[in-house]
């Protein structure tokens, strides 16, 4: 059985706007969002970004 690799950001948001917003975030914020699971909407993504820990 072969392994299939996909883009780790492929499932971010249901819309191109959500994907564009996610791509503009700093890498450490993206990592925190991905650790929580993919958001279901752009609003949910924005909320997750606002609640992310910016202290590093």
Backbone as XML, in Angstrom:
<?xml version="1.0"?>
<chain id="A" units="angstrom">
  <residue number="1" name="UNK">
    <atom name="N" x="0.847" y="-1.167" z="0.000"/>
    <atom name="CA" x="0.000" y="0.000" z="0.000"/>
    <atom name="C" x="0.900" y="1.240" z="0.000"/>
  </residue>
  <residue number="2" name="UNK">
    <atom name="N" x="0.725" y="2.106" z="-0.964"/>
    <atom name="CA" x="1.536" y="3.312" z="-1.064"/>
    <atom name="C" x="0.957" y="4.439" z="-0.240"/>
  </residue>
  <residue number="3" name="UNK">
    <atom name="N" x="1.812" y="5.337" z="0.156"/>
    <atom name="CA" x="1.373" y="6.498" z="0.909"/>
    <atom name="C" x="0.969" y="7.615" z="-0.038"/>
  </residue>
  <residue number="4" name="UNK">
    <atom name="N" x="-0.030" y="8.355" z="0.361"/>
    <atom name="CA" x="-0.482" y="9.505" z="-0.415"/>
    <atom name="C" x="-0.225" y="10.757" z="0.397"/>
  </residue>
  <residue number="5" name="UNK">
    <atom name="N" x="0.471" y="11.694" z="-0.189"/>
    <atom name="CA" x="0.770" y="12.946" z="0.491"/>
    <atom name="C" x="-0.075" y="14.055" z="-0.106"/>
  </residue>
  <residue number="6" name="UNK">
    <atom name="N" x="-0.616" y="14.876" z="0.773"/>
    <atom name="CA" x="-1.412" y="16.015" z="0.321"/>
    <atom name="C" x="-0.874" y="17.274" z="0.981"/>
  </residue>
  <residue number="7" name="UNK">
    <atom name="N" x="-1.283" y="18.385" z="0.470"/>
    <atom name="CA" x="-0.913" y="19.668" z="1.046"/>
    <atom name="C" x="-1.543" y="19.785" z="2.429"/>
  </residue>
  <residue number="8" name="UNK">
    <atom name="N" x="-0.751" y="20.102" z="3.439"/>
    <atom name="CA" x="-1.287" y="20.174" z="4.796"/>
    <atom name="C" x="-2.310" y="21.283" z="4.984"/>
  </residue>
  <residue number="9" name="UNK">
    <atom name="N" x="-2.317" y="22.262" z="4.081"/>
    <atom name="CA" x="-3.255" y="23.361" z="4.194"/>
    <atom name="C" x="-4.463" y="23.196" z="3.271"/>
  </residue>
  <residue number="10" name="UNK">
    <atom name="N" x="-4.588" y="22.079" z="2.597"/>
    <atom name="CA" x="-5.614" y="21.891" z="1.584"/>
    <atom name="C" x="-7.034" y="21.962" z="2.150"/>
  </residue>
  <residue number="11" name="UNK">
    <atom name="N" x="-7.223" y="21.575" z="3.401"/>
    <atom name="CA" x="-8.570" y="21.519" z="3.967"/>
    <atom name="C" x="-8.926" y="22.736" z="4.806"/>
  </residue>
  <residue number="12" name="UNK">
    <atom name="N" x="-8.199" y="23.818" z="4.644"/>
    <atom name="CA" x="-8.475" y="25.009" z="5.440"/>
    <atom name="C" x="-9.603" y="25.803" z="4.793"/>
  </residue>
  <residue number="13" name="UNK">
    <atom name="N" x="-10.709" y="25.831" z="5.478"/>
    <atom name="CA" x="-11.844" y="26.630" z="5.037"/>
    <atom name="C" x="-12.535" y="26.099" z="3.797"/>
  </residue>
  <residue number="14" name="UNK">
    <atom name="N" x="-13.808" y="26.333" z="3.716"/>
    <atom name="CA" x="-14.599" y="25.860" z="2.580"/>
    <atom name="C" x="-14.559" y="26.798" z="1.373"/>
  </residue>
  <residue number="15" name="UNK">
    <atom name="N" x="-13.913" y="27.953" z="1.512"/>
    <atom name="CA" x="-13.939" y="28.949" z="0.442"/>
    <atom name="C" x="-12.526" y="29.425" z="0.098"/>
  </residue>
  <residue number="16" name="UNK">
    <atom name="N" x="-12.350" y="29.951" z="-1.093"/>
    <atom name="CA" x="-11.050" y="30.527" z="-1.452"/>
    <atom name="C" x="-10.673" y="31.707" z="-0.555"/>
  </residue>
  <residue number="17" name="UNK">
    <atom name="N" x="-11.663" y="32.446" z="-0.056"/>
    <atom name="CA" x="-11.388" y="33.561" z="0.839"/>
    <atom name="C" x="-10.766" y="33.074" z="2.142"/>
  </residue>
  <residue number="18" name="UNK">
    <atom name="N" x="-11.275" y="31.953" z="2.663"/>
    <atom name="CA" x="-10.717" y="31.382" z="3.894"/>
    <atom name="C" x="-9.292" y="30.901" z="3.653"/>
  </residue>
  <residue number="19" name="UNK">
    <atom name="N" x="-9.056" y="30.273" z="2.523"/>
    <atom name="CA" x="-7.706" y="29.806" z="2.201"/>
    <atom name="C" x="-6.744" y="30.981" z="2.063"/>
  </residue>
  <residue number="20" name="UNK">
    <atom name="N" x="-7.180" y="32.057" z="1.438"/>
    <atom name="CA" x="-6.331" y="33.239" z="1.273"/>
    <atom name="C" x="-6.030" y="33.871" z="2.634"/>
  </residue>
  <residue number="21" name="UNK">
    <atom name="N" x="-7.029" y="33.960" z="3.496"/>
    <atom name="CA" x="-6.824" y="34.506" z="4.842"/>
    <atom name="C" x="-5.815" y="33.652" z="5.598"/>
  </residue>
  <residue number="22" name="UNK">
    <atom name="N" x="-5.983" y="32.335" z="5.535"/>
    <atom name="CA" x="-5.079" y="31.416" z="6.226"/>
    <atom name="C" x="-3.654" y="31.560" z="5.699"/>
  </residue>
  <residue number="23" name="UNK">
    <atom name="N" x="-3.494" y="31.657" z="4.403"/>
    <atom name="CA" x="-2.161" y="31.754" z="3.805"/>
    <atom name="C" x="-1.437" y="33.031" z="4.200"/>
  </residue>
  <residue number="24" name="UNK">
    <atom name="N" x="-2.164" y="34.065" z="4.561"/>
    <atom name="CA" x="-1.558" y="35.333" z="4.968"/>
    <atom name="C" x="-1.137" y="35.352" z="6.440"/>
  </residue>
  <residue number="25" name="UNK">
    <atom name="N" x="-1.537" y="34.344" z="7.201"/>
    <atom name="CA" x="-1.190" y="34.298" z="8.621"/>
    <atom name="C" x="0.266" y="33.879" z="8.805"/>
  </residue>
  <residue number="26" name="UNK">
    <atom name="N" x="0.878" y="34.291" z="9.914"/>
    <atom name="CA" x="2.241" y="33.819" z="10.230"/>
    <atom name="C" x="2.239" y="32.301" z="10.437"/>
  </residue>
  <residue number="27" name="UNK">
    <atom name="N" x="3.374" y="31.678" z="10.174"/>
    <atom name="CA" x="3.474" y="30.220" z="10.253"/>
    <atom name="C" x="3.123" y="29.672" z="11.630"/>
  </residue>
  <residue number="28" name="UNK">
    <atom name="N" x="3.526" y="30.368" z="12.697"/>
    <atom name="CA" x="3.231" y="29.841" z="14.028"/>
    <atom name="C" x="1.742" y="29.889" z="14.348"/>
  </residue>
  <residue number="29" name="UNK">
    <atom name="N" x="1.007" y="30.830" z="13.761"/>
    <atom name="CA" x="-0.444" y="30.875" z="13.942"/>
    <atom name="C" x="-1.090" y="29.760" z="13.124"/>
  </residue>
  <residue number="30" name="UNK">
    <atom name="N" x="-0.593" y="29.537" z="11.915"/>
    <atom name="CA" x="-1.104" y="28.425" z="11.099"/>
    <atom name="C" x="-0.949" y="27.102" z="11.841"/>
  </residue>
  <residue number="31" name="UNK">
    <atom name="N" x="0.205" y="26.906" z="12.469"/>
    <atom name="CA" x="0.456" y="25.656" z="13.194"/>
    <atom name="C" x="-0.527" y="25.477" z="14.341"/>
  </residue>
  <residue number="32" name="UNK">
    <atom name="N" x="-0.825" y="26.567" z="15.049"/>
    <atom name="CA" x="-1.781" y="26.477" z="16.156"/>
    <atom name="C" x="-3.181" y="26.147" z="15.657"/>
  </residue>
  <residue number="33" name="UNK">
    <atom name="N" x="-3.561" y="26.727" z="14.536"/>
    <atom name="CA" x="-4.885" y="26.458" z="13.972"/>
    <atom name="C" x="-4.974" y="25.011" z="13.504"/>
  </residue>
  <residue number="34" name="UNK">
    <atom name="N" x="-3.940" y="24.536" z="12.817"/>
    <atom name="CA" x="-3.944" y="23.161" z="12.339"/>
    <atom name="C" x="-3.978" y="22.159" z="13.488"/>
  </residue>
  <residue number="35" name="UNK">
    <atom name="N" x="-3.378" y="22.501" z="14.612"/>
    <atom name="CA" x="-3.392" y="21.619" z="15.779"/>
    <atom name="C" x="-4.791" y="21.471" z="16.354"/>
  </residue>
  <residue number="36" name="UNK">
    <atom name="N" x="-5.634" y="22.473" z="16.132"/>
    <atom name="CA" x="-7.008" y="22.436" z="16.647"/>
    <atom name="C" x="-7.965" y="21.753" z="15.681"/>
  </residue>
  <residue number="37" name="UNK">
    <atom name="N" x="-7.577" y="21.615" z="14.438"/>
    <atom name="CA" x="-8.455" y="21.041" z="13.423"/>
    <atom name="C" x="-8.922" y="22.113" z="12.452"/>
  </residue>
  <residue number="38" name="UNK">
    <atom name="N" x="-9.342" y="21.681" z="11.297"/>
    <atom name="CA" x="-9.742" y="22.615" z="10.244"/>
    <atom name="C" x="-11.051" y="23.318" z="10.614"/>
  </residue>
  <residue number="39" name="UNK">
    <atom name="N" x="-11.086" y="24.634" z="10.456"/>
    <atom name="CA" x="-12.323" y="25.385" z="10.750"/>
    <atom name="C" x="-13.384" y="25.135" z="9.681"/>
  </residue>
  <residue number="40" name="UNK">
    <atom name="N" x="-14.626" y="25.369" z="10.050"/>
    <atom name="CA" x="-15.740" y="25.086" z="9.144"/>
    <atom name="C" x="-16.157" y="26.281" z="8.295"/>
  </residue>
  <residue number="41" name="UNK">
    <atom name="N" x="-15.658" y="27.473" z="8.639"/>
    <atom name="CA" x="-16.041" y="28.669" z="7.888"/>
    <atom name="C" x="-14.963" y="29.733" z="8.036"/>
  </residue>
  <residue number="42" name="UNK">
    <atom name="N" x="-15.076" y="30.779" z="7.239"/>
    <atom name="CA" x="-14.143" y="31.901" z="7.329"/>
    <atom name="C" x="-14.269" y="32.573" z="8.690"/>
  </residue>
  <residue number="43" name="UNK">
    <atom name="N" x="-15.477" y="32.728" z="9.182"/>
    <atom name="CA" x="-15.669" y="33.343" z="10.500"/>
    <atom name="C" x="-15.011" y="32.507" z="11.601"/>
  </residue>
  <residue number="44" name="UNK">
    <atom name="N" x="-15.157" y="31.199" z="11.517"/>
    <atom name="CA" x="-14.523" y="30.321" z="12.501"/>
    <atom name="C" x="-13.001" y="30.419" z="12.405"/>
  </residue>
  <residue number="45" name="UNK">
    <atom name="N" x="-12.485" y="30.520" z="11.208"/>
    <atom name="CA" x="-11.044" y="30.666" z="11.010"/>
    <atom name="C" x="-10.545" y="31.974" z="11.611"/>
  </residue>
  <residue number="46" name="UNK">
    <atom name="N" x="-11.269" y="33.062" z="11.368"/>
    <atom name="CA" x="-10.881" y="34.355" z="11.930"/>
    <atom name="C" x="-10.909" y="34.321" z="13.450"/>
  </residue>
  <residue number="47" name="UNK">
    <atom name="N" x="-11.904" y="33.657" z="14.027"/>
    <atom name="CA" x="-11.986" y="33.543" z="15.474"/>
    <atom name="C" x="-10.802" y="32.752" z="16.019"/>
  </residue>
  <residue number="48" name="UNK">
    <atom name="N" x="-10.447" y="31.650" z="15.350"/>
    <atom name="CA" x="-9.310" y="30.854" z="15.780"/>
    <atom name="C" x="-8.013" y="31.663" z="15.696"/>
  </residue>
  <residue number="49" name="UNK">
    <atom name="N" x="-7.880" y="32.467" z="14.668"/>
    <atom name="CA" x="-6.681" y="33.304" z="14.517"/>
    <atom name="C" x="-6.625" y="34.365" z="15.608"/>
  </residue>
  <residue number="50" name="UNK">
    <atom name="N" x="-7.772" y="34.959" z="15.934"/>
    <atom name="CA" x="-7.814" y="35.969" z="16.995"/>
    <atom name="C" x="-7.473" y="35.379" z="18.358"/>
  </residue>
  <residue number="51" name="UNK">
    <atom name="N" x="-7.863" y="34.126" z="18.570"/>
    <atom name="CA" x="-7.628" y="33.481" z="19.871"/>
    <atom name="C" x="-6.273" y="32.799" z="19.962"/>
  </residue>
  <residue number="52" name="UNK">
    <atom name="N" x="-5.524" y="32.780" z="18.874"/>
    <atom name="CA" x="-4.221" y="32.117" z="18.864"/>
    <atom name="C" x="-3.252" y="32.852" z="19.785"/>
  </residue>
  <residue number="53" name="UNK">
    <atom name="N" x="-2.288" y="32.127" z="20.254"/>
    <atom name="CA" x="-1.292" y="32.686" z="21.162"/>
    <atom name="C" x="-0.187" y="33.362" z="20.352"/>
  </residue>
  <residue number="54" name="UNK">
    <atom name="N" x="-0.150" y="34.684" z="20.394"/>
    <atom name="CA" x="0.828" y="35.447" z="19.635"/>
    <atom name="C" x="2.138" y="35.648" z="20.393"/>
  </residue>
  <residue number="55" name="UNK">
    <atom name="N" x="2.220" y="35.110" z="21.589"/>
    <atom name="CA" x="3.432" y="35.297" z="22.398"/>
    <atom name="C" x="4.402" y="34.151" z="22.141"/>
  </residue>
  <residue number="56" name="UNK">
    <atom name="N" x="5.512" y="34.501" z="21.521"/>
    <atom name="CA" x="6.573" y="33.516" z="21.256"/>
    <atom name="C" x="7.903" y="34.165" z="21.471"/>
  </residue>
</chain>
